[in-house]
Amino acid sequence: MALTMYQLSIPALIRGLGVLTKLLDKAEAFARDNGISSGDLVNARLAPDMLTLAGQVQRVSDTSKGLVGRLTSIEVPRFPDEEKTLDELRQRIANTVAFLETVRPVDLEDSASRQVVLNFPTLKVTLTGEEYLLRFVLPNFYFHLTTAYDILRHNGVPIGKGDFLSLTA
């Protein structure tokens, strides 16, 4: 039996969001134990032209919700990008997970062939739902999740590959 669009997306997104929550938990413990402002971590970035940790978490959330919005008729909640603390970032993740948990396999049943148009400032791309999931959603989701991991690691948070690959998240 072939994998469904639901099986390829929702469980993976929920799992990745769980990993991100655990990374933020470790970041908060690190900040507390080392007398570092957790706000410094929230605003940390790898390079001047890259998003902050908060921006990375927001994009992970938005990419997850965007999949549902573009591939179903379900209305997607809007979250303003206003998080300034690790607690607020964790709450955004929890809200995203709660939303994703409302999506049922039947909601994505015919989404593989659905047409998705992505409009970027200098590019317009038309994809099938399957292409959108495999060529945009999953790579974009993991790019921002990995970048959040990298920001925390770069700032001294004691995390490693095992935290990213957590088989319990």
TIPA-791379 format. One record per atom (N, C-alpha, C, O): residue in one letter; atom name; x, y, z. Coordinates in nm, 3 decimals, decimal comma, always signed. Each point is the difference from the previous one (the first is absolute). Layout:
{A CA {X Y Z}}
...
//
This chain:
{M N {+0,084 -0,118 +0,000}}
{M CA {-0,084 +0,118 +0,000}}
{M C {+0,089 +0,125 +0,000}}
{M O {+0,096 +0,008 +0,077}}
{A N {-0,128 +0,086 -0,162}}
{A CA {+0,076 +0,124 -0,011}}
{A C {-0,024 +0,090 +0,121}}
{A O {-0,108 -0,002 +0,060}}
{L N {+0,208 +0,079 -0,027}}
{L CA {-0,016 +0,098 +0,108}}
{L C {-0,095 +0,110 -0,045}}
{L O {-0,002 +0,037 -0,118}}
{T N {-0,074 +0,013 +0,210}}
{T CA {-0,095 +0,107 -0,031}}
{T C {+0,064 +0,136 +0,027}}
{T O {+0,103 +0,009 +0,067}}
{M N {-0,164 +0,094 -0,119}}
{M CA {+0,046 +0,136 +0,026}}
{M C {-0,004 +0,030 +0,150}}
{M O {+0,088 +0,068 +0,052}}
{Y N {-0,189 -0,118 +0,015}}
{Y CA {-0,009 +0,019 +0,145}}
{Y C {+0,119 -0,066 +0,069}}
{Y O {+0,067 +0,063 +0,082}}
{Q N {-0,041 -0,188 -0,114}}
{Q CA {+0,109 -0,074 +0,064}}
{Q C {+0,136 +0,066 -0,024}}
{Q O {+0,087 -0,004 +0,087}}
{L N {-0,070 +0,063 -0,203}}
{L CA {+0,127 +0,065 -0,035}}
{L C {+0,016 +0,138 +0,063}}
{L O {+0,111 +0,053 +0,004}}
{S N {-0,220 +0,004 +0,045}}
{S CA {+0,009 +0,138 +0,046}}
{S C {-0,031 +0,019 +0,148}}
{S O {+0,090 +0,032 +0,078}}
{I N {-0,211 -0,050 -0,038}}
{I CA {-0,044 +0,041 +0,134}}
{I C {+0,082 -0,066 +0,111}}
{I O {+0,047 +0,071 +0,089}}
{P N {-0,027 -0,203 -0,089}}
{P CA {+0,082 -0,058 +0,107}}
{P C {+0,144 +0,054 +0,002}}
{P O {+0,056 +0,022 +0,108}}
{A N {+0,003 -0,002 -0,224}}
{A CA {+0,137 +0,052 -0,007}}
{A C {+0,008 +0,143 +0,053}}
{A O {+0,094 +0,036 +0,072}}
{L N {-0,193 +0,045 -0,107}}
{L CA {-0,001 +0,139 +0,048}}
{L C {-0,020 +0,005 +0,151}}
{L O {+0,068 +0,075 +0,070}}
{I N {-0,161 -0,155 -0,018}}
{I CA {-0,023 -0,003 +0,144}}
{I C {+0,125 -0,048 +0,073}}
{I O {+0,037 +0,055 +0,104}}
{R N {+0,027 -0,156 -0,157}}
{R CA {+0,123 -0,051 +0,062}}
{R C {+0,109 +0,107 +0,002}}
{R O {+0,065 +0,020 +0,102}}
{G N {-0,045 +0,049 -0,215}}
{G CA {+0,101 +0,105 -0,006}}
{G C {-0,029 +0,114 +0,096}}
{G O {+0,092 +0,055 +0,060}}
{L N {-0,218 -0,020 -0,047}}
{L CA {-0,038 +0,104 +0,096}}
{L C {+0,027 -0,045 +0,143}}
{L O {+0,037 +0,082 +0,084}}
{G N {-0,055 -0,210 -0,056}}
{G CA {+0,034 -0,054 +0,132}}
{G C {+0,149 +0,008 +0,027}}
{G O {+0,042 +0,034 +0,111}}
{V N {+0,038 -0,065 -0,211}}
{V CA {+0,146 +0,012 +0,012}}
{V C {+0,036 +0,145 +0,029}}
{V O {+0,083 +0,027 +0,088}}
{L N {-0,144 +0,066 -0,159}}
{L CA {+0,030 +0,142 +0,019}}
{L C {-0,035 +0,044 +0,142}}
{L O {+0,074 +0,078 +0,060}}
{T N {-0,185 -0,126 -0,007}}
{T CA {-0,037 +0,032 +0,138}}
{T C {+0,108 -0,047 +0,097}}
{T O {+0,039 +0,074 +0,090}}
{K N {+0,009 -0,197 -0,109}}
{K CA {+0,104 -0,053 +0,088}}
{K C {+0,130 +0,080 -0,012}}
{K O {+0,070 +0,020 +0,099}}
{L N {-0,038 +0,026 -0,219}}
{L CA {+0,119 +0,084 -0,018}}
{L C {-0,015 +0,131 +0,077}}
{L O {+0,094 +0,047 +0,063}}
{L N {-0,213 +0,012 -0,069}}
{L CA {-0,024 +0,124 +0,073}}
{L C {+0,003 -0,023 +0,151}}
{L O {+0,045 +0,088 +0,074}}
{D N {-0,091 -0,203 -0,029}}
{D CA {+0,009 -0,033 +0,142}}
{D C {+0,146 -0,005 +0,044}}
{D O {+0,036 +0,054 +0,105}}
{K N {+0,047 -0,117 -0,186}}
{K CA {+0,143 -0,008 +0,032}}
{K C {+0,064 +0,138 -0,005}}
{K O {+0,090 +0,030 +0,079}}
{A N {-0,134 +0,053 -0,171}}
{A CA {+0,053 +0,136 -0,010}}
{A C {-0,034 +0,079 +0,125}}
{A O {+0,084 +0,074 +0,052}}
{E N {-0,205 -0,089 -0,003}}
{E CA {-0,040 +0,073 +0,120}}
{E C {+0,081 -0,046 +0,122}}
{E O {+0,043 +0,083 +0,081}}
{A N {-0,024 -0,213 -0,067}}
{A CA {+0,080 -0,052 +0,111}}
{A C {+0,144 +0,050 -0,009}}
{A O {+0,059 +0,038 +0,101}}
{F N {-0,004 -0,037 -0,222}}
{F CA {+0,136 +0,049 -0,021}}
{F C {+0,011 +0,147 +0,039}}
{F O {+0,094 +0,040 +0,069}}
{A N {-0,188 +0,040 -0,113}}
{A CA {+0,002 +0,144 +0,031}}
{A C {-0,009 +0,020 +0,151}}
{A O {+0,076 +0,079 +0,057}}
{R N {-0,167 -0,148 +0,006}}
{R CA {-0,018 +0,013 +0,146}}
{R C {+0,126 -0,043 +0,074}}
{R O {+0,045 +0,070 +0,091}}
{D N {+0,012 -0,183 -0,129}}
{D CA {+0,116 -0,054 +0,070}}
{D C {+0,127 +0,081 -0,022}}
{D O {+0,095 -0,008 +0,078}}
{N N {-0,093 +0,087 -0,184}}
{N CA {+0,120 +0,076 -0,035}}
{N C {-0,017 +0,151 +0,011}}
{N O {+0,086 +0,076 -0,042}}
{G N {-0,197 -0,034 +0,100}}
{G CA {-0,023 +0,143 +0,019}}
{G C {-0,010 +0,078 -0,130}}
{G O {+0,039 +0,117 -0,007}}
{I N {-0,091 -0,182 -0,094}}
{I CA {-0,017 +0,064 -0,132}}
{I C {-0,146 +0,038 -0,015}}
{I O {-0,089 -0,073 +0,042}}
{S N {+0,065 +0,187 -0,102}}
{S CA {-0,138 +0,040 -0,027}}
{S C {-0,057 -0,090 -0,109}}
{S O {+0,058 -0,014 -0,108}}
{S N {-0,172 -0,048 +0,137}}
{S CA {-0,063 -0,082 -0,104}}
{S C {-0,041 +0,086 -0,119}}
{S O {-0,011 -0,049 -0,112}}
{G N {-0,012 +0,178 +0,137}}
{G CA {-0,030 +0,093 -0,110}}
{G C {+0,115 +0,011 -0,099}}
{G O {-0,022 +0,020 -0,119}}
{D N {+0,145 -0,034 +0,169}}
{D CA {+0,115 +0,002 -0,090}}
{D C {-0,006 -0,118 -0,095}}
{D O {+0,036 +0,012 -0,117}}
{L N {-0,081 -0,127 +0,166}}
{L CA {-0,013 -0,117 -0,087}}
{L C {-0,114 +0,019 -0,099}}
{L O {+0,014 -0,034 -0,118}}
{V N {-0,126 +0,088 +0,164}}
{V CA {-0,115 +0,023 -0,088}}
{V C {+0,038 +0,091 -0,117}}
{V O {-0,049 -0,017 -0,111}}
{N N {+0,137 +0,113 +0,137}}
{N CA {+0,040 +0,097 -0,102}}
{N C {+0,129 -0,037 -0,072}}
{N O {+0,046 +0,075 -0,086}}
{A N {+0,013 -0,189 +0,120}}
{A CA {+0,125 -0,042 -0,063}}
{A C {-0,024 -0,042 -0,145}}
{A O {-0,107 -0,049 -0,036}}
{R N {+0,210 +0,070 -0,044}}
{R CA {-0,004 -0,042 -0,141}}
{R C {+0,139 -0,046 -0,040}}
{R O {+0,098 +0,032 +0,067}}
{L N {-0,089 -0,106 -0,175}}
{L CA {+0,130 -0,049 -0,046}}
{L C {+0,075 +0,102 -0,083}}
{L O {+0,124 +0,001 -0,001}}
{A N {-0,196 +0,083 -0,069}}
{A CA {+0,062 +0,102 -0,085}}
{A C {-0,094 +0,120 -0,004}}
{A O {-0,121 -0,015 +0,019}}
{P N {+0,176 +0,133 -0,045}}
{P CA {-0,084 +0,121 +0,003}}
{P C {-0,121 -0,004 -0,093}}
{P O {-0,102 +0,062 +0,029}}
{D N {+0,112 -0,135 -0,140}}
{D CA {-0,111 -0,002 -0,096}}
{D C {-0,093 -0,120 +0,020}}
{D O {-0,085 -0,028 -0,084}}
{M N {+0,102 -0,043 +0,195}}
{M CA {-0,085 -0,115 +0,028}}
{M C {-0,101 +0,035 +0,109}}
{M O {+0,020 +0,094 +0,077}}
{L N {-0,127 -0,170 -0,071}}
{L CA {-0,101 +0,019 +0,104}}
{L C {+0,055 -0,040 +0,136}}
{L O {+0,091 -0,082 +0,011}}
{T N {-0,148 +0,141 +0,092}}
{T CA {+0,032 -0,035 +0,138}}
{T C {-0,058 -0,137 +0,033}}
{T O {-0,072 -0,059 -0,080}}
{L N {+0,104 +0,010 +0,200}}
{L CA {-0,061 -0,124 +0,047}}
{L C {-0,152 +0,013 -0,004}}
{L O {-0,069 -0,092 -0,045}}
{A N {+0,017 +0,205 +0,091}}
{A CA {-0,145 +0,020 -0,003}}
{A C {-0,052 -0,012 -0,143}}
{A O {-0,102 -0,065 -0,024}}
{G N {+0,171 +0,126 -0,070}}
{G CA {-0,042 -0,008 -0,141}}
{G C {+0,003 -0,141 -0,053}}
{G O {-0,087 -0,039 -0,079}}
{Q N {+0,184 -0,039 +0,121}}
{Q CA {+0,008 -0,140 -0,044}}
{Q C {-0,119 -0,080 +0,052}}
{Q O {-0,062 -0,077 -0,073}}
{V N {+0,030 +0,097 +0,201}}
{V CA {-0,115 -0,071 +0,059}}
{V C {-0,129 +0,043 -0,069}}
{V O {-0,086 -0,083 -0,029}}
{Q N {+0,073 +0,212 +0,001}}
{Q CA {-0,120 +0,050 -0,068}}
{Q C {-0,013 -0,063 -0,138}}
{Q O {-0,112 -0,033 -0,041}}
{R N {+0,222 +0,016 -0,033}}
{R CA {-0,007 -0,060 -0,133}}
{R C {-0,032 -0,148 +0,007}}
{R O {-0,070 -0,052 -0,087}}
{V N {+0,120 -0,018 +0,187}}
{V CA {-0,036 -0,141 +0,019}}
{V C {-0,151 -0,010 +0,021}}
{V O {-0,066 -0,085 -0,060}}
{S N {+0,013 +0,171 +0,144}}
{S CA {-0,144 +0,002 +0,026}}
{S C {-0,078 +0,035 -0,126}}
{S O {-0,095 -0,070 -0,036}}
{D N {+0,134 +0,176 -0,031}}
{D CA {-0,072 +0,045 -0,119}}
{D C {+0,003 -0,103 -0,112}}
{D O {-0,099 -0,020 -0,070}}
{T N {+0,214 -0,045 +0,052}}
{T CA {+0,011 -0,103 -0,104}}
{T C {-0,096 -0,115 +0,029}}
{T O {-0,064 -0,053 -0,091}}
{S N {+0,055 +0,015 +0,218}}
{S CA {-0,091 -0,109 +0,040}}
{S C {-0,145 +0,037 -0,027}}
{S O {-0,075 -0,078 -0,059}}
{K N {+0,038 +0,198 +0,102}}
{K CA {-0,139 +0,044 -0,020}}
{K C {-0,028 +0,022 -0,148}}
{K O {-0,110 -0,029 -0,048}}
{G N {+0,209 +0,079 -0,025}}
{G CA {-0,018 +0,028 -0,142}}
{G C {-0,033 -0,123 -0,080}}
{G O {-0,078 +0,005 -0,095}}
{L N {+0,138 -0,117 +0,133}}
{L CA {-0,032 -0,126 -0,068}}
{L C {-0,150 -0,026 +0,007}}
{L O {-0,063 -0,032 -0,100}}
{V N {+0,008 +0,046 +0,219}}
{V CA {-0,143 -0,027 +0,019}}
{V C {-0,083 +0,101 -0,079}}
{V O {-0,097 -0,036 -0,065}}
{G N {+0,136 +0,162 +0,071}}
{G CA {-0,075 +0,104 -0,069}}
{G C {-0,001 -0,015 -0,151}}
{G O {-0,100 +0,028 -0,066}}
{R N {+0,212 -0,074 +0,011}}
{R CA {+0,008 -0,013 -0,146}}
{R C {-0,054 -0,132 -0,053}}
{R O {-0,036 -0,009 -0,117}}
{L N {+0,030 -0,093 +0,202}}
{L CA {-0,040 -0,132 -0,049}}
{L C {-0,137 -0,047 +0,049}}
{L O {-0,044 -0,109 -0,036}}
{T N {-0,023 +0,191 +0,117}}
{T CA {-0,133 -0,036 +0,048}}
{T C {-0,089 +0,125 -0,003}}
{T O {+0,044 +0,108 -0,039}}
{S N {-0,167 -0,125 +0,079}}
{S CA {-0,091 +0,114 +0,011}}
{S C {-0,009 +0,048 +0,146}}
{S O {-0,086 +0,082 +0,033}}
{I N {+0,173 -0,133 +0,052}}
{I CA {+0,000 +0,036 +0,142}}
{I C {+0,057 +0,141 +0,016}}
{I O {+0,103 +0,035 -0,058}}
{E N {-0,173 +0,045 +0,139}}
{E CA {+0,050 +0,134 +0,029}}
{E C {+0,118 -0,009 +0,096}}
{E O {-0,006 -0,069 +0,102}}
{V N {+0,112 +0,139 -0,136}}
{V CA {+0,124 -0,005 +0,077}}
{V C {+0,005 +0,115 +0,099}}
{V O {-0,028 +0,114 -0,038}}
{P N {+0,063 -0,141 +0,163}}
{P CA {+0,013 +0,110 +0,097}}
{P C {+0,118 +0,089 -0,035}}
{P O {+0,102 -0,046 -0,052}}
{R N {-0,117 +0,174 +0,081}}
{R CA {+0,109 +0,095 -0,023}}
{R C {+0,065 +0,031 +0,133}}
{R O {-0,067 +0,029 +0,099}}
{F N {+0,199 -0,036 -0,099}}
{F CA {+0,076 +0,035 +0,119}}
{F C {+0,090 +0,118 -0,036}}
{F O {+0,086 -0,014 -0,087}}
{P N {-0,104 +0,129 +0,152}}
{P CA {+0,090 +0,111 -0,028}}
{P C {+0,142 -0,034 +0,047}}
{P O {+0,018 -0,069 +0,100}}
{D N {+0,080 +0,116 -0,172}}
{D CA {+0,140 -0,027 +0,033}}
{D C {+0,048 +0,097 +0,107}}
{D O {+0,075 +0,093 -0,028}}
{E N {-0,120 -0,116 +0,153}}
{E CA {+0,030 +0,093 +0,109}}
{E C {+0,071 -0,066 +0,118}}
{E O {+0,018 +0,063 +0,104}}
{E N {+0,022 -0,188 -0,119}}
{E CA {+0,061 -0,072 +0,112}}
{E C {+0,134 +0,064 +0,038}}
{E O {+0,085 +0,027 -0,086}}
{K N {-0,068 -0,005 +0,216}}
{K CA {+0,122 +0,061 +0,051}}
{K C {+0,068 -0,084 +0,108}}
{K O {+0,108 +0,035 +0,046}}
{T N {-0,172 -0,145 -0,006}}
{T CA {+0,056 -0,086 +0,105}}
{T C {-0,005 -0,145 -0,045}}
{T O {-0,073 -0,036 -0,093}}
{L N {+0,151 -0,046 +0,159}}
{L CA {-0,004 -0,143 -0,029}}
{L C {-0,137 -0,057 +0,034}}
{L O {-0,049 -0,088 -0,071}}
{D N {-0,013 +0,136 +0,178}}
{D CA {-0,135 -0,046 +0,034}}
{D C {-0,099 +0,032 -0,112}}
{D O {-0,083 -0,084 -0,036}}
{E N {+0,092 +0,203 -0,019}}
{E CA {-0,090 +0,038 -0,110}}
{E C {+0,026 -0,084 -0,124}}
{E O {-0,094 -0,036 -0,071}}
{L N {+0,220 +0,003 +0,045}}
{L CA {+0,031 -0,086 -0,114}}
{L C {-0,055 -0,140 +0,022}}
{L O {-0,054 -0,062 -0,092}}
{R N {+0,068 +0,011 +0,215}}
{R CA {-0,057 -0,132 +0,030}}
{R C {-0,152 +0,002 -0,012}}
{R O {-0,059 -0,098 -0,046}}
{Q N {-0,003 +0,207 +0,085}}
{Q CA {-0,147 +0,010 -0,012}}
{Q C {-0,041 +0,000 -0,147}}
{Q O {-0,100 -0,061 -0,036}}
{R N {+0,177 +0,129 -0,048}}
{R CA {-0,031 +0,000 -0,143}}
{R C {+0,011 -0,142 -0,056}}
{R O {-0,084 -0,043 -0,080}}
{I N {+0,187 -0,028 +0,122}}
{I CA {+0,016 -0,138 -0,046}}
{I C {-0,118 -0,085 +0,049}}
{I O {-0,056 -0,077 -0,077}}
{A N {+0,018 +0,092 +0,203}}
{A CA {-0,113 -0,076 +0,055}}
{A C {-0,128 +0,031 -0,075}}
{A O {-0,080 -0,090 -0,027}}
{N N {+0,059 +0,216 -0,008}}
{N CA {-0,120 +0,039 -0,076}}
{N C {+0,003 -0,061 -0,140}}
{N O {-0,103 -0,041 -0,052}}
{T N {+0,221 +0,036 -0,007}}
{T CA {+0,014 -0,060 -0,133}}
{T C {-0,030 -0,149 +0,006}}
{T O {-0,073 -0,052 -0,084}}
{V N {+0,130 -0,016 +0,183}}
{V CA {-0,026 -0,143 +0,016}}
{V C {-0,148 -0,025 +0,023}}
{V O {-0,058 -0,090 -0,060}}
{A N {-0,004 +0,168 +0,147}}
{A CA {-0,143 -0,017 +0,028}}
{A C {-0,081 +0,013 -0,128}}
{A O {-0,095 -0,076 -0,022}}
{F N {+0,131 +0,171 -0,063}}
{F CA {-0,068 +0,016 -0,128}}
{F C {+0,023 -0,122 -0,089}}
{F O {-0,095 -0,054 -0,056}}
{L N {+0,219 +0,011 +0,042}}
{L CA {+0,032 -0,114 -0,087}}
{L C {-0,073 -0,126 +0,047}}
{L O {-0,037 -0,085 -0,082}}
{E N {+0,018 +0,072 +0,212}}
{E CA {-0,069 -0,117 +0,052}}
{E C {-0,148 -0,004 -0,037}}
{E O {-0,065 -0,103 +0,018}}
{T N {+0,011 +0,213 -0,068}}
{T CA {-0,139 +0,001 -0,045}}
{T C {-0,014 -0,050 -0,143}}
{T O {-0,110 -0,032 -0,045}}
{V N {+0,222 +0,024 -0,026}}
{V CA {-0,002 -0,045 -0,140}}
{V C {-0,013 -0,152 -0,002}}
{V O {+0,072 -0,072 +0,070}}
{R N {-0,166 +0,024 -0,152}}
{R CA {-0,025 -0,143 -0,012}}
{R C {+0,054 -0,051 -0,133}}
{R O {+0,011 +0,077 -0,095}}
{P N {+0,021 -0,202 +0,085}}
{P CA {+0,048 -0,055 -0,127}}
{P C {-0,093 +0,032 -0,117}}
{P O {+0,046 +0,028 -0,110}}
{V N {-0,178 -0,033 +0,133}}
{V CA {-0,095 +0,028 -0,107}}
{V C {+0,013 +0,143 -0,053}}
{V O {-0,030 +0,026 -0,117}}
{D N {+0,075 +0,065 +0,201}}
{D CA {+0,014 +0,140 -0,042}}
{D C {+0,104 +0,016 -0,110}}
{D O {-0,008 +0,094 -0,080}}
{L N {+0,105 -0,182 +0,075}}
{L CA {+0,108 +0,009 -0,100}}
{L C {-0,012 -0,106 -0,110}}
{L O {+0,092 -0,019 -0,079}}
{E N {-0,206 -0,049 +0,075}}
{E CA {-0,018 -0,113 -0,091}}
{E C {+0,030 +0,032 -0,146}}
{E O {+0,073 -0,076 -0,065}}
{D N {-0,126 +0,180 +0,011}}
{D CA {+0,019 +0,032 -0,143}}
{D C {+0,098 +0,113 -0,022}}
{D O {-0,003 +0,066 -0,104}}
{S N {+0,089 -0,042 +0,200}}
{S CA {+0,087 +0,117 -0,008}}
{S C {+0,124 -0,018 -0,087}}
{S O {+0,062 +0,099 -0,038}}
{A N {-0,024 -0,220 +0,006}}
{A CA {+0,122 -0,023 -0,078}}
{A C {-0,005 +0,066 -0,137}}
{A O {+0,102 +0,047 -0,051}}
{S N {-0,220 -0,043 -0,009}}
{S CA {-0,012 +0,057 -0,134}}
{S C {-0,050 +0,145 +0,001}}
{S O {-0,012 +0,063 -0,105}}
{R N {-0,017 -0,012 +0,223}}
{R CA {-0,047 +0,138 +0,012}}
{R C {+0,108 +0,097 -0,049}}
{R O {+0,118 -0,022 +0,024}}
{Q N {-0,159 +0,127 -0,092}}
{Q CA {+0,095 +0,100 -0,049}}
{Q C {+0,032 +0,101 +0,110}}
{Q O {-0,090 +0,054 +0,066}}
{V N {+0,220 -0,029 -0,047}}
{V CA {+0,046 +0,097 +0,100}}
{V C {+0,087 +0,102 -0,072}}
{V O {+0,093 -0,035 -0,072}}
{V N {-0,125 +0,162 +0,092}}
{V CA {+0,079 +0,108 -0,059}}
{V C {+0,071 +0,073 +0,112}}
{V O {-0,063 +0,050 +0,093}}
{L N {+0,195 -0,045 -0,101}}
{L CA {+0,081 +0,073 +0,096}}
{L C {+0,048 +0,129 -0,065}}
{L O {+0,060 -0,003 -0,108}}
{N N {-0,087 +0,113 +0,173}}
{N CA {+0,043 +0,130 -0,052}}
{N C {+0,111 +0,057 +0,088}}
{N O {-0,022 +0,031 +0,116}}
{F N {+0,139 -0,020 -0,174}}
{F CA {+0,113 +0,061 +0,067}}
{F C {+0,026 +0,135 -0,068}}
{F O {-0,049 +0,023 -0,110}}
{P N {+0,123 +0,065 +0,175}}
{P CA {+0,022 +0,132 -0,061}}
{P C {+0,053 -0,003 -0,145}}
{P O {-0,038 +0,083 -0,082}}
{T N {+0,124 -0,179 +0,052}}
{T CA {+0,057 -0,004 -0,135}}
{T C {-0,030 -0,130 -0,074}}
{T O {+0,060 -0,028 -0,103}}
{L N {-0,154 -0,050 +0,155}}
{L CA {-0,026 -0,131 -0,058}}
{L C {-0,142 -0,045 +0,031}}
{L O {-0,048 +0,017 +0,112}}
{K N {-0,017 -0,076 -0,212}}
{K CA {-0,131 -0,061 +0,019}}
{K C {+0,014 -0,146 -0,044}}
{K O {+0,045 -0,028 -0,111}}
{V N {-0,084 -0,064 +0,200}}
{V CA {+0,017 -0,142 -0,026}}
{V C {-0,134 -0,069 +0,017}}
{V O {-0,072 +0,024 +0,097}}
{T N {+0,037 -0,111 -0,193}}
{T CA {-0,120 -0,081 +0,008}}
{T C {+0,041 -0,145 +0,017}}
{T O {+0,079 -0,054 -0,077}}
{L N {-0,132 -0,008 +0,180}}
{L CA {+0,034 -0,138 +0,034}}
{L C {-0,126 -0,081 +0,024}}
{L O {-0,106 +0,056 +0,030}}
{T N {+0,117 -0,187 -0,042}}
{T CA {-0,108 -0,085 +0,049}}
{T C {+0,012 -0,006 +0,151}}
{T O {+0,103 +0,037 +0,056}}
{G N {-0,206 -0,083 +0,011}}
{G CA {+0,006 -0,014 +0,144}}
{G C {+0,115 -0,090 +0,044}}
{G O {+0,068 +0,029 +0,098}}
{E N {-0,047 -0,137 -0,171}}
{E CA {+0,110 -0,091 +0,033}}
{E C {+0,135 +0,070 -0,016}}
{E O {+0,087 -0,013 +0,087}}
{E N {-0,069 +0,085 -0,196}}
{E CA {+0,125 +0,075 -0,020}}
{E C {+0,017 +0,106 +0,108}}
{E O {+0,111 +0,020 +0,051}}
{Y N {-0,219 +0,048 -0,017}}
{Y CA {+0,005 +0,102 +0,105}}
{Y C {+0,048 -0,060 +0,132}}
{Y O {+0,086 +0,057 +0,066}}
{L N {-0,141 -0,171 -0,028}}
{L CA {+0,041 -0,067 +0,123}}
{L C {+0,146 -0,042 -0,006}}
{L O {+0,078 +0,030 +0,091}}
{L N {-0,040 -0,099 -0,198}}
{L CA {+0,133 -0,059 -0,007}}
{L C {+0,111 +0,097 -0,040}}
{L O {+0,114 -0,016 +0,042}}
{R N {-0,147 +0,117 -0,122}}
{R CA {+0,104 +0,092 -0,049}}
{R C {+0,004 +0,132 +0,074}}
{R O {+0,100 +0,072 -0,009}}
{F N {-0,206 -0,038 +0,083}}
{F CA {+0,000 +0,126 +0,073}}
{F C {-0,023 -0,019 +0,150}}
{F O {+0,086 +0,038 +0,080}}
{V N {-0,199 -0,095 -0,042}}
{V CA {-0,036 -0,004 +0,142}}
{V C {+0,105 -0,072 +0,083}}
{V O {+0,056 +0,058 +0,094}}
{L N {-0,027 -0,183 -0,126}}
{L CA {+0,094 -0,075 +0,083}}
{L C {+0,141 +0,061 -0,002}}
{L O {+0,060 +0,015 +0,106}}
{P N {-0,004 +0,020 -0,223}}
{P CA {+0,132 +0,064 +0,003}}
{P C {+0,000 +0,133 +0,077}}
{P O {+0,094 +0,027 +0,075}}
{N N {-0,196 +0,055 -0,092}}
{N CA {-0,006 +0,129 +0,069}}
{N C {-0,015 -0,019 +0,150}}
{N O {+0,067 +0,067 +0,079}}
{F N {-0,155 -0,159 -0,039}}
{F CA {-0,021 -0,031 +0,140}}
{F C {+0,132 -0,042 +0,066}}
{F O {+0,037 +0,053 +0,104}}
{Y N {+0,033 -0,148 -0,166}}
{Y CA {+0,124 -0,050 +0,059}}
{Y C {+0,114 +0,102 -0,010}}
{Y O {+0,090 -0,002 +0,084}}
{F N {-0,091 +0,088 -0,184}}
{F CA {+0,099 +0,108 -0,007}}
{F C {-0,012 +0,089 +0,124}}
{F O {+0,100 +0,027 +0,067}}
{H N {-0,220 +0,018 -0,037}}
{H CA {-0,019 +0,091 +0,113}}
{H C {+0,017 -0,072 +0,134}}
{H O {+0,050 +0,059 +0,095}}
{L N {-0,092 -0,184 -0,086}}
{L CA {+0,022 -0,078 +0,122}}
{L C {+0,150 -0,019 +0,024}}
{L O {+0,047 +0,017 +0,112}}
{T N {+0,026 -0,051 -0,216}}
{T CA {+0,145 -0,017 +0,011}}
{T C {+0,068 +0,131 +0,035}}
{T O {+0,094 +0,001 +0,079}}
{T N {-0,139 +0,108 -0,138}}
{T CA {+0,061 +0,129 +0,029}}
{T C {-0,026 +0,040 +0,145}}
{T O {+0,088 +0,057 +0,064}}
{A N {-0,207 -0,086 -0,011}}
{A CA {-0,026 +0,026 +0,142}}
{A C {+0,096 -0,082 +0,085}}
{A O {+0,058 +0,052 +0,096}}
{Y N {-0,040 -0,180 -0,129}}
{Y CA {+0,096 -0,085 +0,070}}
{Y C {+0,139 +0,063 -0,007}}
{Y O {+0,070 +0,010 +0,101}}
{D N {-0,030 +0,032 -0,220}}
{D CA {+0,134 +0,056 -0,020}}
{D C {+0,021 +0,128 +0,081}}
{D O {+0,108 +0,020 +0,056}}
{I N {-0,208 +0,065 -0,049}}
{I CA {+0,010 +0,123 +0,079}}
{I C {+0,024 -0,035 +0,147}}
{I O {+0,087 +0,058 +0,064}}
{L N {-0,164 -0,152 -0,013}}
{L CA {+0,016 -0,038 +0,140}}
{L C {+0,137 -0,063 +0,024}}
{L O {+0,067 +0,032 +0,098}}
{R N {-0,027 -0,120 -0,185}}
{R CA {+0,131 -0,067 +0,014}}
{R C {+0,113 +0,102 -0,009}}
{R O {+0,096 -0,006 +0,078}}
{H N {-0,107 +0,097 -0,171}}
{H CA {+0,103 +0,104 -0,018}}
{H C {+0,012 +0,088 +0,125}}
{H O {+0,107 +0,052 +0,030}}
{N N {-0,216 -0,038 +0,042}}
{N CA {+0,000 +0,084 +0,120}}
{N C {+0,030 -0,079 +0,127}}
{N O {-0,019 +0,051 +0,110}}
{G N {+0,065 -0,173 -0,124}}
{G CA {+0,048 -0,078 +0,113}}
{G C {-0,098 -0,096 +0,064}}
{G O {+0,037 -0,071 +0,093}}
{V N {-0,160 +0,068 -0,141}}
{V CA {-0,098 -0,093 +0,058}}
{V C {+0,050 -0,142 -0,026}}
{V O {+0,029 -0,036 -0,115}}
{P N {-0,018 -0,045 +0,219}}
{P CA {+0,056 -0,135 -0,016}}
{P C {-0,099 -0,098 -0,062}}
{P O {-0,064 -0,080 +0,070}}
{I N {+0,052 +0,088 -0,200}}
{I CA {-0,086 -0,090 -0,075}}
{I C {+0,084 -0,066 -0,107}}
{I O {+0,105 +0,051 -0,040}}
{G N {-0,150 -0,165 -0,006}}
{G CA {+0,072 -0,074 -0,103}}
{G C {-0,098 -0,067 -0,094}}
{G O {-0,121 +0,017 +0,008}}
{K N {+0,178 -0,094 -0,097}}
{K CA {-0,079 -0,068 -0,103}}
{K C {-0,110 -0,086 +0,062}}
{K O {-0,109 -0,011 -0,056}}
{G N {+0,138 -0,051 +0,168}}
{G CA {-0,100 -0,082 +0,068}}
{G C {-0,123 +0,079 +0,039}}
{G O {-0,112 -0,051 -0,003}}
{D N {+0,133 +0,179 +0,042}}
{D CA {-0,115 +0,085 +0,034}}
{D C {-0,083 +0,029 -0,124}}
{D O {-0,123 +0,002 +0,006}}
{F N {+0,190 +0,022 -0,118}}
{F CA {-0,071 +0,030 -0,125}}
{F C {-0,075 -0,122 -0,052}}
{F O {-0,112 +0,011 -0,049}}
{L N {+0,174 -0,127 +0,061}}
{L CA {-0,060 -0,124 -0,052}}
{L C {-0,087 -0,072 +0,103}}
{L O {-0,045 -0,112 -0,025}}
{S N {+0,021 +0,175 +0,137}}
{S CA {-0,075 -0,061 +0,109}}
{S C {-0,107 -0,096 -0,052}}
{S O {-0,090 +0,038 -0,076}}
{L N {+0,102 -0,159 +0,118}}
{L CA {-0,098 -0,100 -0,042}}
{L C {-0,121 -0,002 +0,094}}
{L O {-0,092 -0,079 -0,020}}
{T N {+0,094 +0,165 +0,120}}
{T CA {-0,112 +0,003 +0,094}}
{T C {-0,088 +0,122 -0,020}}
{T O {-0,104 +0,011 +0,065}}
{A N {+0,143 +0,081 -0,154}}
{A CA {-0,077 +0,123 -0,019}}
{A C {-0,126 -0,026 -0,080}}
{A O {-0,077 +0,093 -0,025}}
//
